Amino acid sequence: MAHKKAGGSAKNLRDSNPKYRGVKVFGGQSAVAGNIIVRQKGSKYECGKNTYLGKDFSIHASVDGTVSFSTKKFANFDGRKYLKTVVNVD
């Protein structure tokens, strides 16, 4: 007799929807104003020239142009320095 697993007692039957994060437009590719360049959780990538940060930390292009990535040193509150990737649109 076929039977279904009990929904009330099983704890691992739920799964969240995928978030589709990551880089959407890579370096050297062209972007239109308003395009999403990076979808991220937190500020892993920093906004650079001609880009702006969305409410959910996504980086958008504010002008039409070519996307480029560079690194920049940032200082932490305790004085330690670290590198972050900066997204620019030229």
N, C-alpha and C positions, 0 to 999 in steps of 0.2 A: 504494500500500500504506500503510495507516494505521499510525502508530507513535507510541509514547509518548516524551515527553522524558526523557532519561537522568536518573535520580534521583541518581546518584553524582556527576555533574559539575555539576549546577545548584545554585547556592548560595542562591537566593532563593525557594525553594518552601515554606518554613515560615512560619507566621504564629502569633502568640500569641493567646490567648483574650482577649476584651474584659473590662475590669475593672469597668465600670459605676460609675465614680466620679462625684462631684458632690453637689449638695444634693438630698436626697430629700424633706424636709419644709420648706417655705418659711415665711417670716415671716407670722404671722397664722393659720397652720393649726394644728390641734390634734395633739398627739402623746401616745401612750400610753407608760407607763413601759417602757423597754427598746427602744423604737423607734429605728432608725438615723435620725439627722437629716442627717449629712454623711458621705459616704465620700470619703477623701482619701489622698494620698500625702504624708507629712510633715505638719507642723502648720501648714497654711495658715490654718485656722480654729482659734480657741482655745476651750476649754471655759469656760463661764460658770456662772451660777446653775442648779442642778438638772440638770447634765449631767455626763457622765464620758467619758473617753477610752478607747477599746478598744485592744487589742494592735496592731491594724493602723492606728492613728490615726483610726479612725472615731469620730464623736461620737454618743453615745446619750443619750436622755432618761432621767433617773432617777425622775421623777414624771410624773403626768398633767398636762397643761396646754397652753398656747399657746406656740409657738416665736416668738422675736424675735431679731433680729440687731442688733448695735451695734458701733461702732468704739472702740478703746482704744489709747493710745500705749504702746509697749513700748520699753525701752532695750536696745540691743545691747551686747555686751561691750566694744566700743571706744568706747562713749559715744554713738553715733548713735541717734537715735530714729526709730521707724517705726510706722505704723498697722497694726493687725491687726483682723480681724473676730471678734467674740466672739459665741458662740451661747448664748442663755439660754432657759429654759423657765419661764414664770410661771404 
